[in-house]
Amino acid sequence: MIYKSRMTAQISGEFAVFMIGMRINKPWMVHKWIPVLRAMPKMLNELYSDSEMGLLSHEMWFSRTLVLVQYWRSIDQLLDYAKRRDSAHLPAWQAFNRSVGCDGTVGIWHETYKAGPGSYESVYINMPAFGLGKAGDLLEAKGNLKSASDRIHR
């Protein structure tokens, strides 16, 4: 569904934004980057199968650098998942270190941000639920939510 009016997103309380990705530095070394690429869908399926783990939503873009933006209920839940011995994350991380390590063929990166009331704003026009709007609640951006300044200071 495309929302044709100006919309904004709202999430109650604090939340975390986790950006993670990989960069294919040597495209001809498919045997190095394909396993890294295949690991993320397993983790996402696992996270979506149990909402108690804390993942709210994600968006993904693929090119030479794959970018995944994830919205989490809390940084603690994100960190707990990363350390869980029974999760898909630890075996994938160990496999990356064994197969790729620091050989330069595949880059991986992540950034983590803690957000909460007064530290974010958003607007969507002619968009489906996306990003924060998919992770939280979509509201019409009118009245005290009309401008970016109003939304960030609400």
C-alpha positions as CSV (number, residue, x, y, z in Angstrom):
1,M,0.0,0.0,0.0
2,I,1.3,3.4,-1.0
3,Y,0.5,6.2,1.5
4,K,0.0,9.3,-0.7
5,S,-0.1,11.8,2.2
6,R,2.8,13.0,4.2
7,M,3.5,10.4,6.9
8,T,6.0,10.1,9.8
9,A,7.0,7.3,12.1
10,Q,6.8,7.0,15.8
11,I,8.3,4.3,18.1
12,S,7.5,4.4,21.8
13,G,10.6,4.6,24.1
14,E,14.1,3.9,23.1
15,F,15.2,1.6,20.3
16,A,18.3,0.7,18.3
17,V,19.2,1.2,14.7
18,F,21.8,-1.4,13.5
19,M,23.4,-1.0,10.1
20,I,25.3,-4.0,8.9
21,G,26.7,-5.0,5.5
22,M,29.4,-6.5,3.4
23,R,31.5,-5.3,0.5
24,I,32.6,-7.5,-2.3
25,N,36.3,-6.5,-2.8
26,K,37.2,-9.3,-5.2
27,P,34.1,-10.3,-7.1
28,W,35.8,-13.2,-8.9
29,M,36.3,-14.9,-5.6
30,V,32.7,-16.1,-5.4
31,H,33.6,-18.9,-3.0
32,K,34.6,-16.3,-0.4
33,W,31.6,-13.9,-0.6
34,I,28.7,-16.2,-1.3
35,P,28.8,-17.9,2.1
36,V,28.8,-14.4,3.8
37,L,25.9,-13.4,1.6
38,R,23.9,-16.5,2.4
39,A,24.4,-16.2,6.2
40,M,22.2,-13.1,6.6
41,P,18.8,-14.6,5.5
42,K,19.3,-17.5,8.0
43,M,19.8,-14.9,10.8
44,L,16.8,-12.8,9.7
45,N,14.5,-15.9,9.5
46,E,15.7,-16.9,13.0
47,L,15.0,-13.4,14.3
48,Y,11.6,-13.0,12.8
49,S,10.6,-16.4,14.1
50,D,10.8,-15.1,17.7
51,S,9.7,-11.5,18.3
52,E,11.1,-11.8,21.9
53,M,14.6,-11.5,20.4
54,G,13.9,-7.9,19.7
55,L,14.2,-7.3,15.9
56,L,11.4,-5.0,14.8
57,S,12.0,-4.7,11.1
58,H,14.7,-4.4,8.4
59,E,15.4,-2.9,5.0
60,M,18.1,-4.2,2.6
61,W,19.9,-3.0,-0.5
62,F,22.3,-5.0,-2.7
63,S,25.1,-3.8,-4.9
64,R,28.9,-4.2,-4.6
65,T,28.2,-3.2,-1.0
66,L,25.2,-4.9,0.7
67,V,23.5,-2.7,3.2
68,L,21.1,-3.9,5.8
69,V,19.4,-1.5,8.2
70,Q,17.7,-3.2,11.2
71,Y,15.5,-1.7,13.8
72,W,15.7,-3.3,17.3
73,R,13.6,-2.9,20.4
74,S,16.9,-2.3,22.4
75,I,20.7,-2.5,22.0
76,D,20.7,-5.1,24.8
77,Q,18.6,-7.4,22.8
78,L,20.8,-6.9,19.7
79,L,23.9,-7.6,21.8
80,D,22.3,-10.6,23.4
81,Y,21.5,-12.1,20.0
82,A,25.1,-11.6,18.8
83,K,26.5,-13.5,21.8
84,R,23.9,-16.4,21.8
85,R,25.7,-19.7,21.4
86,D,22.6,-21.3,19.8
87,S,22.0,-18.6,17.2
88,A,22.8,-18.5,13.5
89,H,25.1,-15.5,14.1
90,L,28.0,-17.2,16.0
91,P,28.6,-20.0,13.5
92,A,28.4,-17.4,10.6
93,W,30.9,-15.2,12.4
94,Q,33.3,-18.1,13.1
95,A,33.0,-19.3,9.5
96,F,33.9,-15.7,8.2
97,N,36.9,-15.5,10.4
98,R,38.1,-19.0,9.3
99,S,37.5,-18.5,5.6
100,V,38.0,-14.8,5.0
101,G,39.5,-13.2,8.2
102,C,41.6,-10.2,7.1
103,D,42.5,-11.5,3.6
104,G,40.8,-8.5,1.9
105,T,38.4,-10.4,-0.3
106,V,35.2,-9.5,1.6
107,G,34.7,-6.6,3.8
108,I,32.1,-6.5,6.6
109,W,31.0,-3.6,8.7
110,H,28.4,-2.5,11.2
111,E,27.3,0.6,13.1
112,T,24.9,0.7,16.0
113,Y,22.9,3.7,17.2
114,K,20.7,4.2,20.2
115,A,17.7,6.3,19.6
116,G,14.7,7.5,21.5
117,P,12.2,10.4,21.9
118,G,13.7,13.7,20.6
119,S,16.6,12.0,18.7
120,Y,15.0,11.1,15.4
121,E,12.4,12.3,12.9
122,S,11.2,10.9,9.6
123,V,8.9,11.8,6.7
124,Y,7.5,9.6,3.9
125,I,5.6,10.8,0.9
126,N,4.2,8.4,-1.7
127,M,5.8,5.5,0.1
128,P,4.7,2.2,1.5
129,A,5.6,1.5,5.1
130,F,9.4,1.7,5.1
131,G,12.2,1.9,7.6
132,L,11.1,3.4,10.9
133,G,7.6,3.5,9.5
134,K,7.6,-0.3,9.1
135,A,9.3,-0.8,12.5
136,G,7.0,1.5,14.4
137,D,3.7,3.3,13.8
138,L,2.9,5.5,10.8
139,L,1.1,8.8,11.5
140,E,0.1,11.6,9.3
141,A,2.7,14.3,9.3
142,K,0.3,17.2,10.1
143,G,-0.4,19.6,13.0
144,N,2.5,19.3,15.5
145,L,4.1,16.7,13.2
146,K,4.2,18.7,10.0
147,S,7.8,19.9,10.0
148,A,11.1,18.2,10.7
149,S,11.7,20.6,13.5
150,D,8.4,19.8,15.1
151,R,8.8,16.1,14.8
152,I,12.3,16.1,16.3
153,H,11.2,18.2,19.2
154,R,7.9,16.4,20.0
